[in-house]
């Protein structure tokens, strides 16, 4: 089910500055077009330098009191926000679906995953209490977590609710003030979430939204008041943001693209493997960094691949599978398919001419597509396609498969479908990715286990969620105190 009729007229996208919604005076605007039917949903402004400066000044001013607010009080506002989001979860999912191309159910699951991170942030009031110890007679060491100041998060189009929720609940709970720059392709959901933040009672300036493209990001991350930058997007953009921010001495954690490998071995259980692989490469129309992009078929697994083809061909665009975000992205994907076939890959399932209703005819549709007998050097085997396209590479052994996985410049996820513990352990031990799946097509960890890849899928240290994220959004202050003389003959005496 898709939220295609939920927006009947274009909506204005505004900036949230000092707790107030501001209609930008900018003359430069970008249209959000529905991936389903091509009609305009909203108009997004390219924020002016003055607006960005106002948001930065408000965030800096708010930090003075927000950092001194006890964490339990900060979390009470997050509780209210969570309650409001849960009460409106269906409406939020419909909105996210309408602008990102997801099905409503996919959008809802993304929102709930983001709220799970919010729940982890809420747990910090009881779990992240610092530390205190008498390390020697009369000498104590105290550990205290302190916020950084003004921090910035830059979100992608494909998860307009979930990915920002990976960042601002934790950052705010730790005492930072936060400025969100959502994707200009999917800014409606962030505006709705911002309305809930205001309704929850967050003080003016603690949470802000600035819209725009690269110029807005540039002004935000290069400003001296910004202490940390979180980013999720393509690898070239992630690398650029990381280099600029880290060069200026800021903390930066930037998640990029992926080319995830799923290994299929003869002993795999088809009842688990078939829906697991299909769900991974077609979910969110393949527009996620955890999508299975390459299936490495180890040995004789044709009986499972035949089932994959049959079940994938049953999925209907506009019913079971969402739309590609925009026409240029669809054309890019179709170009990769064409060139891969010209290079010798066999097109065993062609989704380039899907049957859709008249209402959806102007949308950006691609049904599940499978390329077989590909070589590791082909474009379809190397590029992040970001669509419902599965490339099959044939090998004889697991060691061959792992060599292909290791050669990838990306490192988000590697999965294997098997009933053998030995095979599973071999892949877990040798995979170079940051997230490993055993009979799981989309191995996204649940909180408090953190999300993060390796190699060119991530620039920066640590992970963006879970326990690992705390050190990114804060500093650790260590205090050593001695109040009385001791005759101990150790080095602290």
C-alpha positions in Angstrom: 0.0 0.0 0.0 1.4 3.4 -1.0 0.6 6.9 0.3 0.0 8.3 -3.2 -3.1 10.3 -2.6 -2.2 11.8 0.8 -1.0 15.1 -0.6 -3.4 16.9 -2.8 -1.6 20.3 -3.2 2.0 21.4 -2.9 3.1 22.1 0.7 5.5 24.9 1.7 8.7 23.7 3.3 9.9 26.0 6.1 13.0 26.4 8.2 12.8 25.9 12.0 14.9 28.7 13.6 14.8 29.6 17.3 11.7 27.5 17.8 9.8 29.4 15.1 8.8 28.2 11.6 10.2 30.6 9.0 9.1 31.0 5.4 12.4 31.5 3.6 12.8 34.7 1.5 15.1 32.7 -0.9 14.2 32.8 -4.6 16.0 29.5 -5.2 13.6 26.6 -4.7 13.5 22.8 -5.5 10.4 20.8 -6.1 9.8 17.6 -4.4 8.2 15.4 -7.0 6.3 12.3 -6.0 8.2 9.2 -7.2 4.8 7.5 -7.7 3.1 9.8 -10.1 5.5 12.7 -10.8 3.3 15.5 -9.4 4.7 18.2 -7.2 4.4 17.6 -3.4 6.3 20.5 -2.0 8.7 23.4 -2.7 12.0 23.4 -0.8 14.0 26.6 -0.3 17.8 27.0 -0.6 18.2 28.7 2.8 19.9 32.1 2.7 23.2 32.8 4.5 21.3 35.0 7.0 18.9 32.2 7.9 21.7 29.8 8.5 23.5 32.3 10.6 20.4 32.9 12.6 20.0 29.1 13.2 23.6 28.8 14.3 23.3 31.8 16.7 20.1 30.4 18.2 21.7 27.0 18.7 24.8 28.5 20.3 22.7 30.6 22.6 20.4 27.7 23.6 23.4 25.5 24.4 24.3 27.6 27.4 21.2 26.5 29.3 20.6 23.2 27.6 23.9 21.7 28.6 23.1 22.6 32.3 19.7 21.0 32.1 19.8 17.6 34.0 19.8 14.7 31.6 16.6 13.4 33.2 14.8 16.6 32.3 16.2 16.5 28.8 14.9 13.0 28.4 11.4 13.9 29.6 11.1 16.0 26.5 12.3 13.1 24.4 9.6 10.9 26.1 7.0 13.4 25.0 8.3 13.5 21.5 8.3 9.7 21.3 4.7 9.6 22.5 3.6 12.1 19.9 5.4 10.3 17.1 3.9 7.0 18.0 0.4 8.5 18.2 0.9 9.9 14.6 3.0 7.0 13.2 0.6 6.1 10.4 0.4 9.7 9.2 4.2 10.1 9.3 4.6 6.9 7.4 2.2 8.0 4.7 4.1 11.3 4.4 7.5 9.6 4.2 6.1 7.1 1.7 4.7 9.8 -0.5 8.1 11.7 -0.9 10.6 8.9 -0.7 8.9 6.2 -2.8 8.7 3.6 -0.1 5.6 1.6 0.6 3.8 2.8 3.7 4.8 -0.3 5.6 8.5 0.2 4.8 8.2 3.9 5.9 6.5 2.8 9.1 9.2 0.3 9.9 11.9 2.9 9.3 10.1 5.3 11.7 9.9 2.6 14.4 13.6 1.7 14.0 14.4 5.4 14.5 12.2 5.5 17.6 14.1 2.5 18.9 17.2 4.6 18.8 15.2 7.3 20.6 14.5 4.7 23.3 18.2 4.0 23.6 18.8 7.7 24.0 16.2 7.7 26.8 18.1 4.9 28.6 21.2 7.1 28.9 19.7 8.9 31.9 20.0 5.6 33.9 22.9 3.8 32.2 25.5 6.4 31.2 26.4 7.8 34.6 30.1 8.4 34.2 32.4 6.8 36.8 34.2 7.4 40.1 36.8 5.4 41.8 39.4 5.6 44.6 42.4 4.6 42.6 45.0 5.1 45.4 44.8 6.0 49.1 43.4 9.5 49.2 43.3 9.8 45.4 40.1 9.6 43.3 39.5 9.6 39.5 36.1 10.8 38.2 34.8 10.4 34.6 32.1 12.7 33.3 30.5 12.9 29.9 30.1 16.4 28.5 28.3 17.7 25.4 30.2 19.2 22.5 28.0 22.2 21.7 26.3 22.9 18.4 26.2 19.8 16.2 24.9 19.2 12.7 23.2 16.2 11.0 22.7 15.8 7.2 20.1 13.2 6.2 19.4 11.3 3.0 16.2 11.0 1.0 15.7 7.3 1.4 15.0 7.2 5.1 13.7 10.7 5.9 12.4 9.7 9.4 14.8 6.9 10.5 18.3 8.3 9.7 17.8 11.7 11.4 16.5 9.8 14.4 19.8 7.9 14.5 21.4 11.3 15.3 19.4 14.0 17.1 17.8 12.0 20.0 21.3 10.8 21.2 22.9 14.2 20.5 20.2 16.1 22.4 20.0 13.7 25.3 23.8 14.2 25.8 23.2 18.0 26.0 24.1 19.2 22.5 22.0 21.5 20.4 21.2 20.1 17.0 20.7 21.5 13.5 19.2 19.1 10.9 19.7 19.6 7.1 17.3 17.1 5.5 17.6 16.0 1.9 16.0 18.4 -0.5 14.3 15.4 -2.2 12.5 14.4 1.0 12.0 17.3 3.4 8.3 16.9 4.3 8.9 14.2 6.9 11.6 16.2 8.7 9.2 19.2 8.9 6.6 16.9 10.4 9.1 15.6 12.9 10.2 19.1 13.7 6.6 20.0 14.5 6.5 17.2 17.0 9.8 18.4 18.6 8.3 21.8 19.1 5.1 20.3 20.5 7.1 18.2 22.9 8.5 21.4 24.4 12.1 21.5 23.4 13.5 25.0 24.2 14.0 27.4 21.2 17.3 26.8 19.5 17.9 23.3 20.8 16.6 21.7 17.6 16.6 23.5 14.3 16.0 22.6 10.6 17.8 24.3 7.7 16.9 23.3 4.2 19.0 23.5 1.0 21.7 21.7 -0.9 25.4 21.6 -0.8 25.8 25.4 -0.1 23.8 25.0 3.1 25.9 22.0 4.2 29.1 23.9 3.4 28.1 26.9 5.5 27.0 24.7 8.4 30.0 22.4 8.6 32.6 25.2 8.1 31.2 27.4 10.9 33.4 27.6 14.0 30.4 27.1 16.2 29.7 23.6 14.8 31.7 21.0 16.8 30.5 17.7 15.1 28.9 16.6 11.8 26.9 13.4 11.2 26.2 12.6 7.6 24.5 9.7 5.6 24.6 9.7 1.8 26.7 8.6 -1.1 30.3 7.7 -0.7 31.6 10.7 -2.7 29.5 13.1 -0.7 30.4 11.4 2.6 34.1 11.6 1.8 33.8 15.3 0.9 32.0 16.2 4.1 34.4 14.2 6.2 37.4 15.8 4.7 36.1 19.3 5.1 34.9 18.9 8.6 37.9 16.9 9.9 40.3 19.3 8.3 38.8 22.0 10.4 39.3 19.9 13.6 35.7 18.9 14.0 34.4 15.5 14.8 32.9 13.9 11.7 31.2 10.6 11.1 30.0 10.2 7.6 28.3 7.0 6.2 28.5 6.4 2.5 27.4 3.8 -0.1 27.6 0.1 -0.2 27.9 -3.0 -2.4 26.6 -5.7 -0.1 27.3 -9.4 -0.9 25.0 -12.3 0.0 26.5 -15.7 -0.2 24.2 -18.6 -1.2 25.4 -22.2 -0.6 23.8 -25.5 -1.6 22.8 -26.4 2.0 20.8 -23.2 2.4 17.2 -23.6 3.4 15.1 -22.3 0.5 12.2 -21.4 2.9 14.6 -18.9 4.6 16.9 -18.0 1.7 14.4 -17.1 -1.0 12.3 -14.5 1.0 15.5 -13.3 2.7 17.3 -12.5 -0.5 14.2 -11.0 -2.2 13.3 -8.9 0.7 16.9 -7.6 0.8 17.3 -6.6 -2.8 13.7 -5.4 -3.5 12.9 -3.8 -0.1 12.7 0.0 -0.4 13.1 -0.6 -4.1 16.7 -1.4 -3.4 17.3 2.2 -2.3 19.1 1.5 1.0 22.7 1.0 1.9 21.9 -2.4 3.4 20.3 -3.9 0.2 21.7 -7.1 -1.2 23.3 -6.1 -4.4 25.4 -9.1 -5.3 24.4 -12.7 -4.8 27.5 -14.9 -4.9 26.2 -18.4 -5.9 28.6 -21.0 -4.4 28.3 -24.3 -6.2 25.0 -25.8 -7.4 22.2 -23.6 -6.1 20.1 -23.3 -9.3 17.1 -24.8 -7.5 17.1 -21.8 -5.1 17.8 -19.3 -7.9 14.8 -20.6 -9.9 12.6 -20.0 -6.9 14.1 -16.5 -6.5 13.2 -15.7 -10.1 9.6 -17.0 -9.7 8.9 -15.2 -6.5 10.5 -12.0 -7.6 8.5 -11.9 -10.8 5.3 -11.9 -8.7 6.0 -8.6 -7.0 4.0 -5.7 -8.4 5.1 -2.1 -8.6 2.8 0.1 -6.7 1.6 -2.8 -4.6 4.6 -4.8 -3.2 7.4 -2.6 -4.3 7.9 1.2 -4.1 9.2 3.7 -6.7 12.7 5.0 -7.6 13.2 8.5 -6.1 13.4 10.4 -9.4 13.7 10.0 -13.2 17.5 10.6 -13.5 18.1 7.9 -10.9 15.8 5.5 -12.9 17.7 6.3 -16.1 21.0 5.7 -14.4 19.9 2.3 -13.1 18.6 1.3 -16.6 21.9 2.4 -18.1 23.8 0.1 -15.8 21.5 -2.8 -16.7 22.0 -2.1 -20.4 25.8 -1.8 -20.2 26.1 -5.0 -18.0 24.1 -7.0 -20.6 26.4 -5.6 -23.3 29.4 -6.8 -21.2 28.0 -10.3 -21.1 25.8 -10.6 -18.1 22.6 -12.6 -18.7 19.3 -10.8 -18.0 17.2 -13.5 -16.4 14.5 -11.2 -15.0 13.8 -7.9 -16.7 11.9 -5.3 -14.7 12.3 -2.3 -17.0 8.8 -2.4 -18.4 6.6 -3.0 -15.3 2.8 -3.0 -15.5 1.3 -0.2 -13.4 -2.0 1.5 -13.1 -2.9 4.7 -15.1 -2.5 6.8 -11.9 1.1 5.6 -11.6 2.1 5.7 -15.2 4.2 8.9 -14.8 6.1 7.5 -11.8 9.6 6.1 -11.7 9.1 2.3 -11.7 11.5 -0.6 -11.9 10.3 -4.1 -11.1 12.8 -6.7 -9.7 15.6 -7.3 -12.1 18.2 -10.1 -11.9 21.5 -10.4 -13.9 23.2 -13.8 -13.9 26.7 -15.0 -14.9 28.2 -11.7 -14.1 31.9 -11.2 -13.7 33.3 -9.4 -10.7 34.8 -6.8 -13.0 31.5 -5.8 -14.5 29.7 -2.5 -13.6 26.7 -4.3 -12.2 29.1 -6.2 -9.8 31.0 -3.1 -8.6 28.7 0.0 -8.7 26.1 0.8 -6.1 23.1 0.5 -8.3 20.5 1.7 -5.6 17.6 0.0 -7.2 15.9 -3.5 -7.1 18.6 -5.1 -9.2 20.4 -8.3 -8.1 23.6 -9.4 -9.7 24.6 -13.1 -9.5 28.3 -14.1 -9.6 29.0 -17.8 -9.8 31.9 -19.4 -7.9 32.9 -22.9 -6.8 34.1 -22.3 -3.2 33.5 -20.1 -0.2 37.1 -19.0 -0.3 36.5 -17.6 -3.9 33.4 -15.9 -2.7 35.2 -14.2 0.2 38.0 -13.0 -2.1 35.3 -11.2 -4.1 33.8 -9.7 -1.0 37.2 -8.6 0.3 38.0 -6.9 -3.0 35.0 -4.5 -2.7 35.9 -1.0 -1.8 32.7 -0.9 0.3 32.1 -2.6 3.7 28.6 -2.3 5.0 27.1 -5.8 5.0 27.9 -9.4 4.1 25.4 -12.2 4.6 25.3 -16.0 4.1 22.4 -18.3 3.8 23.3 -21.7 5.1 22.4 -24.5 7.5 26.0 -25.2 8.3 27.5 -23.6 11.4 31.0 -24.1 9.9 30.1 -22.1 6.8 28.5 -19.4 8.9 31.6 -19.1 11.1 33.9 -19.0 8.1 32.1 -16.1 6.6 31.8 -14.3 10.0 35.6 -14.7 10.5 36.7 -13.7 7.0 34.2 -11.0 6.0 35.5 -7.4 5.8 32.2 -5.7 6.3 31.1 -4.1 9.5 27.7 -5.9 9.7 27.4 -9.7 9.2 24.2 -11.6 8.6 23.6 -15.4 9.1 20.4 -16.3 7.3 19.5 -12.6 7.5 19.3 -10.6 4.3 19.4 -7.1 6.0 21.7 -7.5 9.0 20.9 -4.2 10.7 21.7 -4.5 14.4 19.0 -3.8 17.0 19.8 -1.2 19.7 22.0 -1.0 21.7 24.1 -2.8 19.1 25.5 -0.1 16.8 25.1 0.6 13.1 28.3 1.1 11.0 30.3 -0.3 8.1 34.0 -0.3 7.1 36.2 0.8 4.2 34.5 3.4 1.9 31.1 2.8 3.5 32.2 4.9 6.6 34.5 7.8 7.1 35.3 8.5 10.7 35.7 6.5 13.9 33.0 4.7 15.8 29.4 4.0 14.8 26.4 6.3 14.4 24.0 4.5 16.8 24.3 2.4 20.0 26.9 2.6 22.7 29.6 3.4 20.1 27.8 6.7 19.2 28.2 8.2 22.7 31.8 9.1 22.3 31.1 10.8 19.0 28.4 13.1 20.4 30.3 14.0 23.6 33.7 14.4 25.2 34.9 12.5 28.3 36.3 14.8 31.1 38.6 13.0 33.5 39.3 14.5 36.9 41.9 13.3 39.4 41.8 14.6 43.0 44.0 14.2 46.1 42.8 15.7 49.4 45.1 14.1 51.9 48.7 13.1 52.3 49.5 9.4 52.0 52.6 7.5 52.6 52.1 5.1 49.7 55.2 4.5 47.6 53.4 4.1 44.3 53.8 6.6 41.4 50.7 8.5 42.5 52.0 9.0 46.0 
